[in-house]
Each structure stands twice: as C-alpha cells, then as structure tokens.
C-alpha cells in the first residue's frame, strides 16, 4: 500500500490511503493520529493516537508498504505494536 501526502492544517505531515478512507497525521507535538472517514465528503475523525517517540509514523508507514489496503482502514490498527495498539473494551 502507498500513502498520498497532502496538506492539512494542524499537521506537519498528513497522508491518506489510496481510497482516502484512512489517513495518518503527525502533529507538531510529535503525536501520531490515525484518522478515518466513511465517505469522501465526511470530516476526518481521529480513531487512535500515540506518541511518535513510542512508535514513529515512519515505522508504521514502512510496515504497511507491502500490504493491500483493507476495506475498513481501522483494520490497520491491529498491526501496531501492542504497546501502542488501541485497547479492546
């Protein structure tokens, strides 16, 4: 999978999946946001966030390089290291 880098206010780096259903953003405070939206007109919603010092956005993007984009972008969060993965309720 590849990501498309674009500009989004509030982020020093912002890139989307090819379908634009998922995105990764890095804030100036070095917090990584994983964002989702359901359709092209919807606003982005932060689905999960973590400190870049704990797991960098670059490492996450590299992990996804040889993978296919899932229909549900939240599936990508299952690939995060356990230390930064969302907690299951």
Backbone bond lengths (Angstrom), bond angles and torsions (degrees), N, CA, C in turn:
res aa  C-N    CA-C-N  psi(-1)  N-CA   C-N-CA  omega(-1)  CA-C   N-CA-C  phi
1 X - - - 1.441 - - 1.518 107.61 -
2 X 1.283 115.27 148.44 1.453 121.18 175.72 1.522 108.66 -120.30
3 X 1.308 116.27 161.54 1.453 122.16 177.21 1.514 108.88 -119.34
4 X 1.310 116.04 149.36 1.459 122.84 -179.79 1.520 107.61 -106.94
5 X 1.321 115.84 116.06 1.458 120.65 -179.67 1.518 109.39 -78.31
6 X 1.325 115.23 134.26 1.458 121.50 -179.75 1.522 108.25 -143.26
7 X 1.296 116.57 178.78 1.455 121.64 -179.40 1.519 109.35 -106.24
8 X 1.332 116.27 129.79 1.469 121.13 175.24 1.521 106.80 -140.62
9 X 1.321 117.23 123.43 1.462 120.21 179.29 1.530 111.84 -53.07
10 X 1.322 115.57 139.47 1.449 121.40 -179.83 1.515 114.12 95.63
11 X 1.325 116.43 -5.68 1.463 120.79 -178.49 1.525 110.81 -127.62
12 X 1.338 115.68 139.95 1.465 119.58 173.86 1.527 110.11 -83.18
13 X 1.329 116.39 -22.36 1.462 122.65 173.08 1.512 106.67 -142.83
14 X 1.333 116.13 135.17 1.458 120.95 176.67 1.512 106.83 -145.26
15 X 1.334 116.41 126.50 1.461 119.96 178.92 1.520 109.66 -142.48
16 X 1.328 115.32 149.84 1.458 121.45 -176.30 1.524 110.88 -116.48
17 X 1.320 114.94 159.04 1.456 120.44 171.23 1.534 107.39 -70.95
18 X 1.319 118.38 163.93 1.470 120.03 -179.94 1.531 113.50 -55.96
19 X 1.330 118.25 -35.04 1.464 121.34 -179.39 1.526 112.39 -79.97
20 X 1.310 117.10 -12.44 1.467 124.47 -175.49 1.526 112.77 63.44
21 X 1.336 116.16 27.21 1.470 120.41 173.72 1.525 110.78 -92.77
22 X 1.335 117.06 -20.35 1.455 122.34 179.65 1.513 110.14 -131.00
23 X 1.322 116.52 155.73 1.459 120.66 179.64 1.521 109.62 -153.12
24 X 1.301 114.62 159.60 1.451 122.43 176.75 1.517 107.38 -128.15
25 X 1.317 116.23 129.72 1.451 120.74 179.79 1.512 110.83 -130.26
26 X 1.318 116.13 146.45 1.457 122.57 176.75 1.519 107.67 -118.64
27 X 1.341 116.36 123.64 1.456 120.47 179.89 1.525 109.90 -85.07
28 X 1.327 115.69 167.29 1.465 119.54 178.14 1.530 111.83 -69.77
29 X 1.322 117.67 -12.47 1.470 122.40 175.73 1.533 111.80 -92.33
30 X 1.352 116.04 10.23 1.462 122.60 178.56 1.528 112.76 64.09
31 X 1.322 115.08 40.83 1.464 122.16 173.19 1.524 106.72 -109.69
32 X 1.337 115.98 130.74 1.459 121.76 178.47 1.521 108.35 -91.91
33 X 1.328 116.15 129.44 1.464 122.14 175.50 1.522 108.37 -111.65
34 X 1.325 116.66 130.67 1.454 121.86 169.19 1.511 105.82 -103.46
35 X 1.324 116.76 119.47 1.465 121.88 -173.08 1.520 110.57 -115.58
36 X 1.319 115.95 152.31 1.467 121.70 177.79 1.520 109.26 -135.41
37 X 1.317 115.08 158.78 1.461 122.53 168.99 1.512 107.94 -151.87
38 X 1.316 115.73 155.54 1.453 120.14 -172.81 1.515 113.16 -91.94
39 X 1.338 117.24 -25.04 1.464 119.47 176.98 1.524 108.79 -150.06
40 X 1.299 116.66 169.34 1.460 121.84 -172.92 1.526 113.19 -62.41
41 X 1.321 118.66 -25.26 1.462 121.10 -177.47 1.531 112.59 -90.16
42 X 1.316 118.27 -13.35 1.464 121.89 -175.38 1.528 111.38 -75.91
43 X 1.311 115.09 156.11 1.459 121.32 175.20 1.530 109.43 -76.57
44 X 1.314 115.22 155.15 1.455 121.13 175.20 1.520 110.07 -74.04
45 X 1.327 115.85 140.35 1.457 122.91 176.65 1.519 108.36 -123.54
46 X 1.325 117.18 131.59 1.468 120.64 177.32 1.523 108.15 -72.30
47 X 1.323 115.76 115.10 1.464 121.34 179.69 1.527 111.55 -88.58
48 X 1.340 115.84 -27.45 1.459 120.68 -179.39 1.512 108.28 -164.16
49 X 1.320 115.65 151.40 1.465 119.92 175.84 1.517 109.63 -143.75
50 X 1.339 115.54 155.20 1.456 121.46 177.44 1.519 108.16 -156.29
51 X 1.321 115.99 163.29 1.456 121.65 178.35 1.526 109.98 -75.96
52 X 1.311 115.51 133.75 1.461 120.30 180.00 1.527 111.27 -62.65
53 X 1.321 117.85 -27.61 1.467 120.72 177.95 1.530 111.29 -66.20
54 X 1.331 117.05 -26.68 1.465 121.32 179.37 1.527 112.03 -81.77
55 X 1.330 116.88 -34.00 1.467 122.58 177.06 1.522 106.50 -164.40
56 X 1.312 115.96 116.08 1.464 119.70 -171.68 1.530 112.70 -74.92
57 X 1.308 114.27 153.11 1.464 120.38 175.20 1.522 110.16 -61.19
58 X 1.325 117.04 -34.89 1.467 121.67 179.49 1.523 110.94 -64.17
59 X 1.325 117.38 -43.25 1.467 120.61 178.10 1.526 110.77 -62.82
60 X 1.329 116.85 -39.74 1.462 120.32 179.26 1.523 110.74 -65.52
61 X 1.322 117.33 -44.66 1.463 120.58 178.68 1.535 110.76 -62.33
62 X 1.322 116.99 -41.12 1.470 120.54 179.33 1.530 111.10 -64.87
63 X 1.325 116.88 -36.90 1.468 121.48 177.98 1.525 111.65 -61.12
64 X 1.318 116.54 -33.41 1.464 121.43 -175.49 1.522 113.63 -87.87
65 X 1.310 117.62 -7.12 1.466 122.29 -172.19 1.529 113.89 -52.67
66 X 1.302 118.70 -45.72 1.471 121.19 -175.44 1.531 113.04 -99.97
67 X 1.292 116.66 20.35 1.468 120.93 -179.74 1.522 109.61 -108.65
68 X 1.326 115.36 155.63 1.457 120.79 173.85 1.524 108.98 -83.58
69 X 1.310 116.08 150.55 1.460 120.16 177.41 1.526 109.38 -73.18
70 X 1.329 118.02 125.62 1.461 119.48 177.15 1.525 110.60 -76.10
71 X 1.313 116.50 158.75 1.463 120.27 177.25 1.530 110.33 -62.81
72 X 1.327 116.60 -41.27 1.460 121.69 177.68 1.530 107.83 -99.85
73 X 1.330 118.20 109.39 1.461 119.84 -176.47 1.526 113.29 -61.74
74 X 1.321 118.89 -23.73 1.463 120.98 178.57 1.527 111.81 -62.10
75 X 1.330 117.12 -20.42 1.468 121.03 176.39 1.534 111.10 -59.52
76 X 1.320 117.00 -28.21 1.460 121.00 -179.12 1.527 111.62 -64.96
77 X 1.318 117.02 -26.61 1.461 120.43 -179.78 1.527 112.13 -65.22
78 X 1.318 117.46 -23.68 1.467 121.04 177.72 1.522 111.98 -67.06
79 X 1.338 117.21 -16.61 1.453 121.60 -179.11 1.525 113.13 -87.64
80 X 1.323 116.60 -10.60 1.462 119.81 179.10 1.522 110.52 -65.42
81 X 1.331 117.65 151.79 1.464 119.11 172.72 1.529 110.12 -57.93
82 X 1.293 116.05 148.55 1.463 120.79 -176.23 1.532 112.27 -55.41
83 X 1.324 116.89 -32.74 1.467 120.43 -176.76 1.524 113.50 -65.61
84 X 1.329 118.01 -21.76 1.471 120.80 179.70 1.526 112.52 -120.84
85 X 1.308 117.11 0.10 1.461 122.02 -179.42 1.529 110.67 -67.93
86 X 1.339 117.88 147.91 1.470 119.60 176.77 1.525 110.43 -60.81
87 X 1.298 115.03 142.77 1.467 120.73 177.10 1.515 109.15 -76.32
88 X 1.317 116.57 135.50 1.471 121.89 176.90 1.508 109.33 -86.27
89 X 1.313 116.81 134.08 1.473 121.13 -179.05 1.504 110.05 -97.19
